[in-house]
Amino acid sequence: MIALILAGGGGTRLWPVSRQGSPKQLESIIGPLSMLKATYARVRSRFEIEDIYVATAEDQAAVVLSQLPELSPDNIMREPCRRDTAAAIGYALLRLSVSRPDDIFVVINSDAHVRDPDAYHAAIAAAGRTVAADPDRTALIGLRPSYPETGYGYIKLASRLGHDGEGLDIHEVDRFVEKPDRKTAEGYLADGGYLWNPTLIVGRVRSFLELYRLHLPRHAELFARMRASFGSESEAETVADCFRRLPSISIDYGILEKAERLLALPAEFGWMDIGNWRTVREILARDRQENVVRGSHVEIDSVGNLIHCPEGKLVATVGISDMIIVDTGDALLICPQERAHEVKLIVERLKADEKLKSYL
């Protein structure tokens, strides 16, 4: 099986640590390793090195290789520009289709935290066996919700087809549901027929590319032009030109919400999307009262805060709770945890102001 790690995103909700030149997946936000290194280590424990590929932006490829020196440069899928996940996944599979069209792949995001790696790999293996038995179908690994999360999309399960043999059920997919409000999420949790959607996709290279022809014909057309240029003197120019013309759309909107005969395998392995600073605190904290501190901190009557500051700087807090304080030396973020998702709006403000673009 091929492991395709996605590592080309921007991570604007984790500003100011996540920047254009060094986005979140290249930073050590959870633990001593960068998110990419941690993901690679988890994948490498079960996959052969020649079966691991990383899709990233061209301007990040050198950093990716420096962080993963044992990986061959040929296993880095370089995107000339960012056009969201439908383009990133499709282009990587297009490259793989030249030599490995019948191989089964799994798409793995580099910005997720997994508490139970053994259960995680067992779910991937089960999905791989499911696709191997019916290669024209795509399997999604969904997560049984443990609380009414409003920040994730959901998969609505249809009929149960059976089980993998290792304890995981296999279901038809009814539909995808976008991020719900709190009341709706509570209903999904009570219903029991909905899964969180972590975009863990398992399919056959050739079969999944066919979904682009059916549901994203413009992508398929431009991919065909790219492939025709592979190995020619005009390859780099053609790929860059075609990539710029690709519509920017996510794999969820572009393919998964339209595709028929998708399968879903419900699993549990302690997955969390490291999408904002509130999630970082939830991953690292032992309880709701604990302050999570990276750096030096002294406090009076301060609980439940996330403090992230550089070496040589002290942060002192008095009488505050549930706050995020992130200092990178040149930028300081202060916000309530319940508004952590709005940090991306700060990044939009920076983009709109020429005087502030250096902080992106």
N, C-alpha and C positions, 0 to 999 in steps of 0.2 A: 504494500500500500504506500502511496505517496502522501507525505504531509506537506501541505502548502500553508506556510505561515504568512499572514497578512501583517505587514509592518510599514505601511505607507501613510497612515493617518496623521491628523494634525493635533488632536488632543487639546482643543482650545479651553475646555472646562478645567484643565489642570494648569492653566497659566497662574503664576509667572514661571514655574519650573519648566513647563512644557512650552517651547518656543518654536518658531518656524525652522530655525537652524538645528534644533535638537528637540524634536517632539517627544511626548511622554514615553513612548515605547523604547526610546533610547536612554531614558533617565532611570536612576535607581530611586523610585518613589516608595515601593514596598520592599523593604529589606535591602541587602547590600548589592544585589544584582539589578541590572536594568530589567525592565519588563521583557524585552526581547531575549536577553540572556536567560532569564528564568523560564520563559516559554520554551526556548530552544533546549534547555537542560531537561525539561519535562518530556519533550518530544523525543530527544536523543536517547532517553532511557529505554525506549521501545522501538525506535525506528533506526534503520541503517542510515549512515550518513549520506549515502548517495541517493536516498529516497526523500531527503529533506530539502525543500525549496523555500525561499523567502521572496515574497513580492513586496517591492518597496519603490519609492520614488528615485529617479536617477540621481538627484542631488543628495540622497541619503545613503546611496549604495556603498560608498567608501567607508562610512561610519559603521554600517551593518557588517561589512567584511572585517573591520578592525575589531568589532565585538565578537564575531564568530569566525575566528581565523582558521578553524579546521574545515570550514565549508568552502567548497570550490566556487570560484567566481562564476562558473557556468550555472550554478544553482541559485544565483541571484537574478530574479526577474525584474528588470529595471523598467519602470514606467516613465516615459518622457515628461509627462505632466499628470496632475491629479484629475481623475474623472470618476471618482467614487468606486464602490466595490464591484459593481457589475463589470466595469472596464478592467479593474485590477485582476479579478478572478478569471475573466474571459481571456485576457491576454496571456496570463500564466498558463492556462490550459491550452491555449493555441500553441504556445511554445512546446508544451509537453506532448501535444498531439502528433508532432513530427516523429518522435521516437517511441512514445509510450501511449498510443491512442486507446488501448484496451485496459490500461491500468486503472485501478480504483484509487481515488484520492479522498482526503479529508481536508477541509478548509478550517484553519485554526487562527483565531485572532490573537495578536501578541499582547493585548491589553486586558487580560482576564486573570483572575486569581482562582486557583483550584486547591481546595483543602484536602481532597482525597484523590491523589493521582492514580491509584490502582483502580478505583471505580471509574474514573475518567477514561483510562485506557481500555477498560473492559467494555465500556459503552461504544467507543470508537471501533473496537474489534467486532462487536456485535453488529454494528451498522455496516461494517465492511463485509461481513458474511451475508448480511441481508441483500446488499447490492450484488454481490458475487452470484447469488442465487437467481437474481432477476436484474441483469445489467442495464436494462433500459429505464429503470426506475431510480429515483434519487431518495436517499434517506436523510432525515433530519434528526439530530439528537436534541430532544427537548428536556427541560428541567421541571420537575414537579415543584410548584411554588410553595414556599414555606411561610409566606406572608403576602399581603396585598400590595405588591410592588407596582408603582405607576410609571417607572422609568424604563420598563422593558416592553417589547412587543410580545404577543402571545400566539400560540398555536392551538386552534380548536381541534380536538381529536374527533375522528369519526369512528367507524366500526373497528373492533379489534380483530386482526387477521390471525393471530397466533402469538408464539413467542420464539425467541432466538434459540432457546435451548440452554442458555446461560442465565435465564431468569428475567430477561428484559422482554416486555410485551412489544408487539409490532402493530401499529395502527395505521389506517388510512388517515389522511389529513382532510379535515372539513374545510377550514379556511384559516387565514392569518388575521390577527386583530392588532391594530396599532395601539400604542401606549394608552391605556385607559385612565379615567379619573379614579379617585379613591373608591367611590361606591361601586363602580363597575368592577374594579380589581377585587374587591371583597366578594362580589358575586362569583367571579371566576374561581376564587379560592374555595368557596363553599361548594361550587358545582362539582369540582374534581375532574372535569373533562378538559381543562386548559393547562398548557405548559408554557413556561417562559421560553422565549426563542433566543438562544445565544448565537445563532447563525453558525452552528456546527453542521456543515454540509458534507455528506458522503455520497459520491457518485462515480460513474465511469467517465473518463476524460471525454471520449468521443460522444457519448450519450448526452452529457451535460452541455457540450458545445451545440448540440442539435437544438437545445432549448433556446439558444440565442436566435437561431434561424426562425423559430416559431414565434418568439415573443419580443425579441429585440432585433428586428431585421436590419436596422441601420448598423448596429454593432456587427452583425454577421457579415454584412457587405464590406465594412472596413477591415474586419479581421481577415477576410479572404484576400483583400489587396495586400495586407501586411504579409500574410503567409506566402503569397506569390513572390515577394521580394526577399524572403529569407535566403541567405547565402549569396546574394548579389551585391554589387558595389553600391547600389542605391538603397540597401536595406535600412540603414540608420535614418536616412532622410525620409523614406516612405513611411516607416513606422512612426516617426515623430509627427509627420504631417497627418497621418490617419488618426493617431491618438488624439491630436488636438481637435479633430472633428467629431470624436465620440461624444454622444450626449452624456451628461453627468447624471447618473442615476444609481441608486443602491441595488444590490443583488436582490434584496427583499421586494422592493417595488417593481424592479425590472423583470425578474424571473420567478421568484418563489411564489408571489401572490397570484401569478397567472398560470403557473404550471399545473398540469393535472397528474393524477396518480402518484402524488408524493406520499412517502411513508414517514412516520414519526416513531421514535423509540423513547419512551419516557425513562429518565435516569435521574440519579441523585449523586452528586459528587462535590457539593460545596462550592459551586461556581459563583463568582461575583465579577461583574464588569467594573473595571477600575476606571469609571467614567468621570468622576468628580472628586473633590476633596472630602466630601461627606462620606463617600464610599471608602476612601483611604482610611479615614478614622474608624469606620465600622469594621474594617478588616483587621486593623492593628489593636483596637481597644479590647480589653478583657471584659469591661462592663460599661454601662452608660455614664458612670461618674468619672471614669478614668480620663486624665489628660494624656493625649498621645503627643510625645515631644521628640523632635529631632533637632538637637542643638542644646543650648543652655536656657533654662526657664526657671524662674522663681515666681511663686504665686501666693496670693491670699484669697481665700474663699472663691476659688476658680475651679470649676469642674466641667468635664465633658468637652474640653477644647482640643483642637489640633494646632500644635505649634511646630512650625518648620522654619528653621533659620540657619544661616551659614555659621561656620566655625568662627569663633572670635566675637560673636554678638550675643548679648543676653536679652531675652524677652521677659519682661516682668508684667504680670497681670493681677488686677485687684477686682474681685467681685464680678467676674464675667463667667458666662457658661454657654456651652454649645456654640462656640465661635471658631472660625478658621482664621489663623494668622500665618501667612506664608511670606517670608522675606528671602529674597535672592540676592540682596546686596544692592542691585540697581532698581528693584521694584518691590513693593510691599502690598500684599492683598489682605484685607480684613473684611470678613463677611459672616453673617449668621449661617449655620450649617443648613438650615432649611432653604436657603437661597443659593446653595452651592452651584446648582444647575445654571444660574444666571451669569456665572463668571464668563461664559462665552460671549455675553453681550459687551463686556469690557473689551474683549478682543476686537469685536466689531467696531467699537469706538476708536480703538487704536488704529485700525485699518483706515478709518475715515479721516484721520488727522495726520497730515504730513509731518508735523512736529513730533508725533508720538510713535511713528512707525518703527523707530529703532528699538522699541520695547516689545515688538511682536516676536 
